[in-house]
Amino acid sequence: MKNRIARKGSDRVLDLIVIGAGAAGLMAGSAAAERGKSVLILEHSSTPARKVRAAGGGNCNFSNLNISPEHYLSENPRYCKSALAQYGVNDFLTLMRGHGLKWEERDSGKLFAFGATYVADMLVHGCVKAGAEINTGIRVIKAAKEGNNFAVFTDSGMFESRNLLVAVGGPSFPQLGGTFTGFDIAKGFGLEIVPPRPALAGILYPETLSSFKELSGISLKVFISTGKRSFTGDLLFTHTGLSGPAGFWLSLWMRNGQKAAVNFAPGEDIIKLLNAERKAGRTFASALSFLLPKKLACILMRDMTHLLANATREEVRTAAERVSALSFVPEKTEGYSKAEVTAGGVSTAELNSSTMESKKVKGLYFAGEVIDVTGELGGYNLHWAWASGILAGKKID
């Protein structure tokens, strides 16, 4: 599909300039253009919607049947409520049906398309059909408000508009175009930024779990918790840390110095199991190997090699706790290069939740990942991009 490309530099004053041709920016651009607004979308990459094209391993986990504010992290947990209420799962499914796209539901309500490229092309086509212009391969240097209009300075000249939407995302996955540009623009307008950090990434082993490096490649279903949050899903051990859905979940909800606990055998009575094996002549590890991967059982019981028949009640309780409530403090993730999203961002205290517009600067809007709203793994972040983007596009004057 060939994009409709804007002239590089223009004397025209547009109704809207969108910085970022990603999920949120394209949704906003098409929504505004459909209302007759003149729209220019600026994208520093050579291809629009690069992250969408890579989403879900190329299959695009575009939404979830369980969309609700409780699945989102923000300093204001209620901020996303308005956007999600106004644009739900069925709204995006209707859009996909209109373009002849098919999808399937997988575990826990996750919705996947049959090809991420089709979803990306649908978004681009929507913008082009509505009359929005897309200018790729152009880097935004800064933005400012001059009188009633916004001036956007780029490496290809200056563009001017009555409204400005920042939907450039965050620095996660820099290899797909992630940058700090959106935060820098927000700071330039005097807006507060919640400190950004990589999220939905693997957790590096803290020193207390360094022996788990031996478990690389092993995966099992666990129950994991931190603070008042909990999750049940697969945990993958790698040579550097904890990954898989459970590890990614923890990277989102972890807090400095806050403990996390893992139950490697959810729903099992470990004390009962160990006591039942006392007369079988087994060690702690051999008894647990019927329930856990053998290597994991051996590491958890590394200092308890004697027979269960000779174990004290306290030793049995200690062993059971290691299996059902292993406690540790997560410290670091694998970083932005491996993170699917960026947590933190433009403070929701700065924005109107029913329009996505800045409270300080009239005509300045934000949408998607650049805002301090971050979803769990499972299609929540793309749906936030759809909902916040289309809301902003519909509210722009």
N, C-alpha and C positions, 0 to 999 in steps of 0.2 A: 504494500500500500504506500502510495506516494503522499507525503505530507504537503499541506499548503504552507509554504514558507513565507515569512514576512520579509520585507526589505530590511537590510542591516542599517539601522539608524533611520529615524523618520521624524518629520515635522508634525505629523499627525498626533493629536491628543486622543488617546484611546479611552474607552470606558473602563477597561480593566487590563492590567498586566499581571500575569501569573508567573511567578518564579518557581520552576520545577515542573517538568512534564512527567510526573509520576502518577501513582494511583489517585491521590487527592487532587493534584493540580489538573489532571485531565477531566476528572469528574466535575470540578468547579468550572473549568473552562467551557465545557459543553453545556452545563446548566445555565451559565450566564449568556452564552451565545444564542441558545435557544430562546432566550427572552429578548433577543434583538440587540444585545450589547456587543460593541466592538471589543474583541478579546485577542490578546497576543500572549502566547505562552513561550517563555524563554527556558531553554534546557541546555546545560553545559555539556552533556554527553552527546554523542552522535546519533543515539537512538532513543526515542521516547520509551518510557515505562520499562527500563532495564530491570529493576527489581521485580516488577510484576512478571516479566518473562522468566525470571529465575525462581519464582516462588513455588514452594512445594515440590522442589526437585524437578521443576519443569511442568508439573501438573496443576499448580496454582490452587492452593487451599484458600479459596476466596472469601469464605464466610463460615459461620457455624450456626446450627439450629438453636444454640443456647445463648445467643447474644443477649447480654445484660450488663449493667454497670459493675456488678460484682466481679467480673472477670478482667477489670482494668485497674491498673495502678496509677494513682495521681495524688497530689497533695490535696486535691478536692475530689474525692471519689464520686461526687454527684455531678460533676461538670459535664461528663459525656452523656448524661441521661437524656437531655433534650435532643441532641443529634441522633442518638440511637432510636429514640421514639419516633422521630420523623422519617427515618429511612431504615427500614428493617430488612430482614433476610429476603422476604418475598418481593420487595421492591427490586433488589438486585437480580433475583431469579427472573422476574418479569423482563428486565433489561436483557438478560442472556437469552431468554426465549425469543425475544424480538430479533435477535441476531442469529438464531438457529443454533445456539451453543447448547451442548449437553453437559451434564454433571452427574456425580454420584456421591452418596453419603457414605462416609467411612466411620470408624469408631468414634464414639462420644459426640456425634452430631457434626463432625467435620465435613465440609462440602468441598469437593475437588472438581475442577474442570478437566476435560479431556484435552489438555494442552494449554499451557500458560500463554503461549504466543497468540492463541485465538482470543484470549481475554484482553491481552495488551492491544491487539489490533482492533478489537471492538471499541476500546476506549479512544484510540486515536481516530478511528473512523467516525465516532460520535462527535468529536471536536470538529473535524473537517466538514462533516455534513452540516453541522450547525453554523459553520462560518468562522470558527475560531482559527487563528493563524498560529502555527507552531514553528519556532525558530530554534533549530538544534545546533550544537557545536558553538554555543555562545556563552561566555563566562560573565556572570554578574560581578561587578567590582564593589559597588555600593548602591544604596538607594537613599533618597532624601525627599522631604516634602518642601516644595517651593510654591508658596501661595496656596492655592486650592488643589494643586496637582502634585503628583509624584514624579520624580525624575529617577530613572533607573539607568545607571552608568554601567556599561559593559565594555568588553574588549573590542566590540564592533560598533561603538557609538552609544548615544543616549536615546532612550525611549521615554515617552511621557504619557501619563494616564491619570484619570480622575480617581481611580481606585487601584490598590495594590494587594495582591494575595501572595503570601509566602507559603509555599507548599513544597519546599526543597528537601524535606526529610532531615535526617541526622547523619552523623559520621559513621554509622554502622555499615559494614560491607563497602569500604572505600573502593574496592576493586570493581564495584558496580556503580560507582559514582557518589557514594556517601561523603558528605562534607559538613563542616561547621558553618557554612555560609548562612543558613537560616538563623542561627543563633546570633551571628555577627550583625545581621541586618536588624534583628529585634533589639539588640543592645544599642545599635546606632539610633534607634528611635526612643531609647530610654526605658525599654521594657525589662522587667525582671526575668531572669533565667534560673529555673531550678537546675542545679548542677547535673549535667548529663553524665551518663555512664552506660557502658555496654550491657545489654540484657538479651535474654534468650540465647545464651552462649554456654559453653561448657564451663564447669567450675574447676579451677586448679586444685589439686590435692593440698590441703593444709599439712603441716608437718606431722600432725597426729594420725593422718591417713596415708602417709608416704608408702607404707607396705602394700597398699592397694594397687600400686603400679603393676604388681605381678598378675593382676586380674584382667589386664588389657584384653578386650574382645568379648568379655563375658557380659551378658545382659540378663536382667530378671525384673519381675514386677515387684514394686515396693510401695510402701506408704511413707510419705515424707512430709515433714511439717517444720514450720518456723514461725514464731510468734503465734498469731491466731489463725494462720493459714495452713492448709494441708492439701495434699494431692496424692492420687494413686495412679501410677503409670510405670512404664519401663525405665529402668536406670541402666545406663551403659557405662562400664568401666573402660577408660582409655589409658594410654601410657602416661598421660598428663593429668587426668582428672575425671570428674563425674560428668557424663553427658547423657544423651537421650532425652526424652520428654521430661523425666523427673529432674535431671540436672538443669535443663533449660528453665523449667518452672522455678527452681530454687534461685537461679541467677536473677530472676525478676524480683522475687519477694525478699531476698536476703538483705540484711541490714548490718552495718558495722558493729561487730562485737556480739551480735545476736546468734544464739545457738540454733542449730538445726538438728533434727532427729530422724533417723531412718529405721523403718521396720522392714527387714528383709523377708519376712514371712507373715504378711498381713493375714489376720484371721486365724492364726495357729496359736495353740497353747503350748509354748515352748517348755515350760516347767513340767507340764504333764507328759510331754513327749520324752524328755530326758529321764524323768523318773521311771517311765515305762521301759527304758532301755538299760536300767541299772543291772539287771540280771543277765543281760545278753553278752557281757564281756566286752563292751565297746568303750571307746574313748569318746570324749565330747564331740570331736570332729567327725568321727565315723558315724555317730548317731545322727548328727545334723546333716550329713551328706545325703540322707534320704530326702531331705527337704530343701537344701541349698546346693548350689554348685560346689563341688568338692574343694576347689581352691579357696573359695570364700570361707567355707567352714573351717578350713585349716588355718587361715589367717586370723579369723575371729577368735579361734581357740588356740593360738600359737603357744601361749604360756600355760595351757591347761591340757597337758598330754597324758595325764594319768587316767585310769579307768573310772568310769562313772560309778562303779560299785564302791569305790573308795572316796567318792566326792562328798563334801559336806553340803548341807542345805544352802549355805551362803554361796558356795561355789556354783551350785545349780542356778541360784537366782542371778548371780553375776553373768553366767553364760547366757541365760535367757534374756537379760537386759541388753547384751551386746547384739543379739539377733533381732530383738523387737523394739529396741529404743537406743540405737547407737548414736551418741551425741557428739557433735563437733561444731566448730565455728567456721563457716565458709568465709574465705578472705578475698580471693581474687577470681575473676573470670578469664577466659582466653583472650579478651580484648575486643576492640571494635572490628578487627579484621575477620573475626569468627562470629560476631554477634549478628543476629537477625534483625534486631531493632536497637534503638537508642532510648533508654529511659530518661526521664527528666525533659527539660526543654522550656519553651515559653510558658511562664506561669499562667495557670488558668485564672488567677486573680486579676490578670491584666486584660482578660477577654470576656466578651459577652457570650454566654453559652447558647443563646438562641439565634446568634448571627455569626459567630466566630470573629467579630470585629473587635479591634482594640478599643478599650475604654478611654485611652489617652489620645489616640491619633485617629481622627475620623477618616474613614475610607481605607484603613489598613487592616487587612484580614490575615488569619493564619489557619492552616488546615493540615491534618494528618500527623505524621510522626514528629514534626517540629514542635508540637504542643506537648505539654506535660501530661499526656494520656498514653499509657502503654498497655497493650493487651497481652494476655497469656498466649501460649502456643495453641494453634488450632484454627486460624482464620480470623481471629479477633482483631488483629492489627490492620489487615486489609479492609475489613468491614468498617473500622474506624475511619480509614482513609476515604472510603466511599461516602459514609454518612456525613463526616465533617466537611468534605469537599463539596458535595452537592448542596449542603445547607448554606455554605458561604456563597456559592454561585447563585443561589436563588435569592439571597438577601442583598446582594450588591446593587446599589442604586444605578 
